[in-house]
Amino acid sequence: MSGNITLAIDAMGGDDAPGVVLTGVAEALAADSSLQVMLCGPAEVVVPFADAHERCTACLAEEVIGMGEHPAQAVRRKKDSSIVVGCALVRDGQADGFFSAGSTGACLAAATLIIGRIRGIKRPALVQVIPAASGPCLLVDVGANADCKPDYLVQFAQMASVYAADVLGIEHPRVGLLNIGEEDAKGSTFAQNAHQLLRKRVPTFAGNCEPGDLLEGHFDVVVTDGFTGNIALKTIEGTAKLLFGHVKEVLSSGVKEKLGAALVAGKLRQLKGSLSPETFGGSPLLGVRGACVIGHGSSSAEAVKNGTLVCARAVRQGVVQVIGNTVASGVDLAEGAQR
């Protein structure tokens, strides 16, 4: 898709909303001259911002879904919430995509119930970009589907491969199955059945990926069920936070250490940036009839900006259409990727 695109943005999503959201949206608008935004939230928040930014339209939504509310119940009950209003704009064709750093569960529920699944897609899947050694790796699913069937993982692999190719520019993405060993017969009955289906139906399937190899860069897409994927993701995030905390403690422990820290400060910031989930701004939800990116609750303005721009790129690359034309319709993935 070329030319101007329009995204619905949840102004009230995240721990530090609306402040960081407004700053991030302003930065995204400055970075992308073809981007238009429909900002969803209370009048006192969205109207002044829209008045100050010519490519922003205020969309009033007086309710907010809190992080602790039951996702599906809140979506059904709070029709005037910023998440529901934003997803309705996509459903009605007024917006091409949706970004929110609000409740992940509520965003998943609203996207599925309101925007709706692409025909033929059994379950939407949440994807997280992992900064592996040789480049980005997509881990899918990371929380949308705690309970899965083996054929769900086939579609997860196919959808994530489309995203990896069209948004991240990875040609012929290598797909792996997260498992406890490299051998084909390893793992639970579920994992073995999934392995067999992936081998048959995903031409770029390259075998099992052990957890310790997830960051090594041997695979471009790694699939698993949402329960396991969420645990893996949070383990990685927790480990990275712990290691950077220890490095900071060591480098501030004495005069010599502080002098050394000053010499490598730029490289450390660069390394931290490359490992930060904020670089990619959020997790794309693949399989719904509109581009949808869900940011972390603690998203900064930088993360909101990047999440908005990633969502815009997914729209421009026609990810939803490609998934519909290849994955959901049953076209061979290799054939679809080489269209």
N, C-alpha and C positions, 0 to 999 in steps of 0.2 A: 504494500500500500504506500503510495507516494503522496506528497502534499501534506496539508494540515491534518492532524489527528486530535481527538478530544479524549481526555481521561477524566473520570470521576475520582476525586480524592476525598478521603475521609479526614476532615479537619480535626476530629476529636479522637483519633486513634493514637494510642501510645501513652507511656507514663508521663511524658512531658508535653503532651498536647494541651492547647493548640500551638504554643509558641514555636517548638521545633518544626512542626508541620508547616506552618506559615513560612518560616525561614527557608526550609527545604524546597517548598513549592516555588517560592520566589527565585531561588537559585536554579531550579530546573527550567523555569520559564526563561531565565536569562541565558541558559546554556542551549536551549532548543527553540529557535525562532519559529518553528512550525507547530509547536505544541500549544494546545488550548486546554484549559482546565475548568472543570465544573466542581467547585469546592463545596462540600456538603457539611453543614453544621449550623449552629445557632446564628441568628441574624447578627448579633453583636460581634461575632467572630468573623463570619464570612463576608458580610456586606462591605465593611471598611476595606478589607483586603481586595475584594473585587473592584471596588471603586479606584483603588490605587494601581491596579494591574489590568491593562486593557484586554489581555487574552484570558481573563478569568471571569467566570460567571458564578454568582452566588446562588447556591441551591439550599434552601432552608430546610433544616432538619433539627428539630428542637429536642430530640431525645438522644441519649448516649447509652450504648450497651457497655456495661462494666466488665472488667476482666474476670470477676468472680461469678457472673451470672451464667445460668444454664444456656448454652449456645442456641440450640434449636428453639427452646421456649422463648428466649429473649427476642430472637428474630421474628417469631410469629406474633409476639405480644407488642413489640415496639416497632410499629410500622413507620413511625416518623423518626427513626434513629438514623444517624449519619451512615452507618454501614448498609442498612436496608435501602435507604434512598439512593446511595451510590450504586448499589447493584441493580436497582430498578432502572436507573438511567442506562446501564449497559443493556439490560433486557429489552428496553424500549427503543434501542438504537440511537439514543441521544449521545451516548459515550461509547468509545471503542474499547475501553479497558477501565480497570478499577485498581486503586492502590489504597491500602490501609495498614497502619501499624497497630491497629486495635486488637481485640480478642481474636486469636487465631481460630478458635472453635466457632465463634460467631461469623467470622469471615467465610470459613468453610461452609457453614450451614447456609448462609445467605447466598453465596455463589452457587451452591448446588441447588437450592430450592427456588431461587429467584432468577438467576442468570440461566441456570439449567445446564445439564450435561450435553456434550456433543453426541449426536445420535450414533449409537454403536459403542460408545465408551461405557464400560461397566462401572468403573469407579474413577473419579478424579484423583489425582495424586499430587502431593506436595513435594517440591524439589528444592534441594539446598546445594548451592555451589560450594564445594570443598576445595580449598587451596592446596592441591597436591604438588609434589615435587616438580613435575614437568609441566604444570599448567592446571587449569580448573578441571575438577571432576564433579559430576552431578550425582548426588546421592538421592535416591527416590525409592520408596516413599518415606518421608520423615515425620509422619504424624496424622495424615488424613484418614488412614485405614488401619486400625490396630489389628483387625482380623482380615486375612486375605485368602484367596484361592490362588493356586498356581497360575491360572490363566490371567489373573489380574496383573501379575508381575510381568507377563509378556507385554501387555499393553503399557505398563509403566515404562518398560525398556524402550518400546517403540516411540512413545510420546517424548520421553527424555532425549532420545536420539535425535528426534526432529528439532527439539530446542537446542541441543548441543551443536547441531550442524548449522541451523539458521540464525541463532542468536549469538552463540559463542564462536562460530566459524570453524568448528572441528569437523574435518572431513572424515566420513566413515567411522563414527565414534565406536570405540571398542567397549563392549558391554560385559560386565561381570555380575555374578550373583554373590552377595555377601553370605559367606558360609564359614564353617569352622575348619575347613581344610581345602586344599587345592584339588584333591581327587574327585572325580565325577560322582562317586557313590557316597560322599561324605554328607553328614548332616541328617536332619530329621526327614521323615517321609515327605513332608511338605517341601523341604528344600530339594530333595532328590527329584520329586515330580516337577517342580519348577525348573530345575536344571534340564530335564528332558524336553520340556516344552520350549524353553529358551533356545536350546540347541536346534530344535526343529524349525522354529518360526522366526528367529532373529538372526539374519545372516552374519551380523557382526558380533555375535556372542562369542566371547573368548574364554569362558570357563568361570570357575569359582574365584572369588576374591576373599582372602582371609582378612580379618579385621586389621591385623598388623600391616597389611599391604595397602590399606585404603588410601593412605597419604603418599604412597610411593609413585603414583602416576602410571601404573600399569594398565589402568582402565580409565575411560572417559565417562562412562556411566556405570553406576553400581546400583543394582536393584535389591530391594528387600521389602518386607512388610512394614507398615507404619510404626508398629510397636518397637521392633528391633531397630529401625532406622532412626527413630527419635532418641532412643537410648544411645546409639552410636554417635549421633550428632552432639548430644549434650555432654557425652564423655569427652569428645574432642574439644568442645568449647571450654569445659572445665579444666582439662589438662593444659590447654594453651594459657588460660588465665593464671593457673598455678605457676607455670614455668616463667611467664613474664613477671609475676610477682616476686619469685625468687631471684630472677636476674636483677630486678630493680633494687631489691634488698641488698644483694651483693655489691652492686655498683654504687651504693650510697653508704657503704659500711666504713669507709675511711677516706683519707685525703687522696692517696694514690688511686683508689678505686674511683673516686669522683673525677679525678683528672682523666682516667681512662674512659669513663663514661662520657665525658665531654668530647673526647676524640671520636667516639663511635655513635654519638647521639643520632646523627642523621641516618646512619645505616639501620639503627635500631627502630627508628620511626618508620623507615621504609619497610622493614621486615614486619613490624606490627601491622602496618597498613595492608600488606599483601595477605596477611593471615586473618584480617578482620572481616566478619560477615557484612559489615557496613559497606565494604567496597562494592558489593553486589546489591545491597539495598533491601534484600528480602528474599522470600521463597516464592517462586512462581507456582501457581496452582494450574496444573495442566489437565485438560479434559472437559472444561466448561466452555460455553459459547461466548467467550470474550476473554481478552487478556486480563489476568488477575495476578497481582503480586502482593504478598502479605509480609509486612515488615515485622521486625522484632519489637516487642513492647517497649524496650529501652532504646529504641532508635533515636539517633541524633539527627540534627538537620542534614548532615552529610548523607546519612543513610536514607532519609526521606527523599532527598534529591536523587540519589543513585537508584533507589527503588522506582521512582517515577520515570526516570530515563530508561531503565531496563524494561519497564512495562511498555513504554512508547516504542522501544525497539522491537519488542515482541509483536506489537500491532503492525509495525511497518514491514516486518518480515513475514507476516501472514501466518504465524504459527498455528493459530486456531484453524485456519482454512486448510493448512497442510495436514494437520492431524485428522481433520474431517475427511480429507480426500484420500489419505493413505491408511493411517492406522485404523480409524473407525470403519472404513469401507472394506477393509480386509486386503488392500493392495499390498504386495510384498514390500517390506521396508526398504530394501536395497533399490528397488525400482522407483519407489516414491522419492527417495533421497537424491536420485540422479535425474529427477524430472527436468 
